[in-house]
């Protein structure tokens, strides 16, 4: 089944404890992206990648890192999480040059 | 600065009613997408509109792209409880954002009561 998977789906952690949220797609998409969704602010793009080893900042990159070593994976890294990074995170992928994006099921992160 | 404004922010209607939600931008854009997000899930693409004045239909949903390519609307006929969700419009790369940067409106949260 063609899909975007994220792990974990739910995570509660404490300030300063490094964490990684994984994202994987099996559709051979060049483009992958991370968003966060917050009440009243909507979906905002954190980072995106147009292809392997190519990443760019979105609208809200501060406090996040990403890497794209393989085409199918695009992990989101929080080196030192803070409470303002409590949010619902979505990974998405798509074919480069096409507008449709396929979203994962979301990761709900709480930073205490 | 938010490029896309959606209205209304919330909408609660009874099953069988018709409704229209709007997406507006101060800038001309070349294409626009509509997504629906159900509770606990990621957004799912409904349609992409690319031509000024374009109208696309998806069962009971009708999407229209304004002639000036600065606005779009989504009309739902005879709404059903299954239409409940968050409706989002989005611009893709080059439309006010850098290539690859997808920008979303804040969405219209629709609730259809049986």
Contacts between the chains, C-beta under 8 A, distances in Angstrom:
chain1	res1	chain2	res2	distance
A	4	B	42	7.6
A	31	B	100	6.7
A	33	B	100	7.6
A	33	B	102	6.7
A	35	B	104	7.9
A	40	B	106	7.4
A	41	B	106	7.2
A	42	B	88	7.5
A	42	B	104	5.4
A	42	B	105	6.6
A	42	B	106	3.8
A	42	B	107	6.0
A	43	B	43	7.4
A	43	B	88	6.9
A	43	B	104	4.2
A	44	B	104	7.6
A	45	B	101	5.8
A	45	B	102	6.0
A	45	B	103	7.3
A	48	B	100	4.9
A	48	B	101	6.7
A	48	B	102	7.8
A	50	B	99	7.7
A	50	B	100	5.4
A	56	B	98	7.1
A	56	B	100	6.3
A	56	B	101	7.8
A	58	B	101	5.8
A	59	B	101	7.2
A	59	B	103	7.6
A	90	B	42	5.1
A	90	B	43	7.5
A	92	B	42	7.3
A	92	B	102	7.9
A	99	B	31	6.1
A	99	B	33	5.8
A	99	B	48	5.0
A	99	B	92	4.8
A	100	B	33	7.5
A	100	B	45	4.9
A	100	B	48	6.9
A	101	B	45	6.9
A	101	B	102	6.5
A	102	B	45	7.8
A	103	B	42	3.0
A	103	B	43	5.2
A	103	B	44	7.1
A	104	B	42	5.5
A	105	B	40	7.8
A	105	B	41	6.1
A	105	B	42	5.8
A	106	B	40	7.4
A	106	B	41	7.1
A	106	B	42	5.6
